[in-house]
Amino acid sequence: MTDEQIFKLIGKIAFWVILAIVALSSIMTIPTGRKALITRFGAVNRTINKPGLALRVPFIESKIEYDTRTQTIKFDNAKKQDDYTETSSLFAASKDLQDIQIATVVNYHLNSSNIADIYTKYGRQAEYNKNIIEPIVRKTVKAVASQYTAEELVTKRAAFSDAIFKTLTEELSTRDGIVETINIVNLEFSESFTKAIEQKVTQEQNALAEKNKLEAVKFQAEQKIAEAKGTAEALRIEGEAIRSNPEIVTLEAVKKWQGEVPMVMGTGSNLLFNIPTK
């Protein structure tokens, strides 16, 4: 084989390799639950809404995917304040200025019909989550928490969650986000406040115990008074009966007599009688 033939063969191989690369580069896949934004030299060209295979112009058009399924943002792992990673803590202050860490989980999804606008305004999905969704969730939870006292955040937790959901829905609706659920997973107060609450609960429990003891003593006293009144009433009735009917005394003596013959001792004027009293 001559050098010319070798060069021709290499050229043919290179051509088919390049052609294969171009062909493969023009084919792309869109996974289920995602939509693709096709840009041409950085500018938005079109949106592909259906999953499956699709075509693009190789080396000219690029694919940017957006997940249209439920997204979850958590603030619950107790990291330091001002740590704005997705799973960092969310610190707030109550109406009575108590520091509180609010573990929050938000489920939301994108307004999938506005992917082109989301990319134009906010960038890719990771940037959208970090720069738009997370700050709005933080701001909303803090703002709503400031309307409740620390005690109300516990006793009115459902109302607190509902208020966050309503406000967050309104805020995200203008930023192409749709809230699905909001869950307040945990409320963690400062150590000093927690101790104060524990002391208050202990005092209330002790006061309740003392109250119960007092009620028991009062009940026992009332029972004794009732018994005394009953005895006094019985004696009063008995006394009135004797005064109105003296024969009752004789009758009572007969009832107590057990049939024993009185013992008589002595003679003449010194007679001694042993009268039974039982």
SULBELSUL-V345842 format. One line per field, one symbol per residue. phi: phi as a letter, one per 40 degrees, with the letter a starting at -180 (. if undefined). psi: psi as a letter, one per 40 degrees, with the letter a starting at -180 (. if undefined). burial: b if it has 9 or more other ideal C-beta (glycine too) atoms within 8 Angstrom, else e. Layout:
phi=???
psi=???
burial=???
This chain:
phi=.cccccccccccccccccccccccccbbbbccgbbbbbbbfgccbabbcbchcabacdgbbbbbcbccccbbbbbabfcccgcccdbccbcabcccgccabbcbbbbaaccccbcccccccbgccccccccbcccccdcccccccccbcdcccccbccccccccdcccccccccbgbbcbabbccabbccccccccccccccccccccccccccccccccccccccccccccccccccccccccaccccccccccccbgccdcbbgbgcbcbbbccbc
psi=hidddddddddddddddddddddddehiihiheiihhhihfeihdihhehiaiiiihiediihhihheihihhigeefiiiehfidfiihiihidffhhihhhihhhiiigeefdddddddeaiddddddecdddddddddddddeeiiddddddfdddddddddddddddddeffihhdihhhdihhiidddddddddddddddddddddddddddddddddddddddddddddddddddddegdedddddddddheehhihhiiibefhhhghhe.
burial=eeeeebeebeeeeeeeeeeebbeeebbbebeeebbbbbbbeeebeebbeeeeebebebeebebbbbbbeebebbbbeeeeeeeeeeebbbbbbbbeebbbbbbbbbbbbbebebbbebbeebeebebbbbbbbbebbbbbbbbbbbebbbebbeebbeebbebbbebbbebbeebebbbeebebeebebeeebbeebeeeeeeeeeeeeeeeeeeeeeeeeeeeeeeeeeeeeeeeeeeebbeeeeebeeeeeeebbeeeeeeeeeeeeebeeeebee
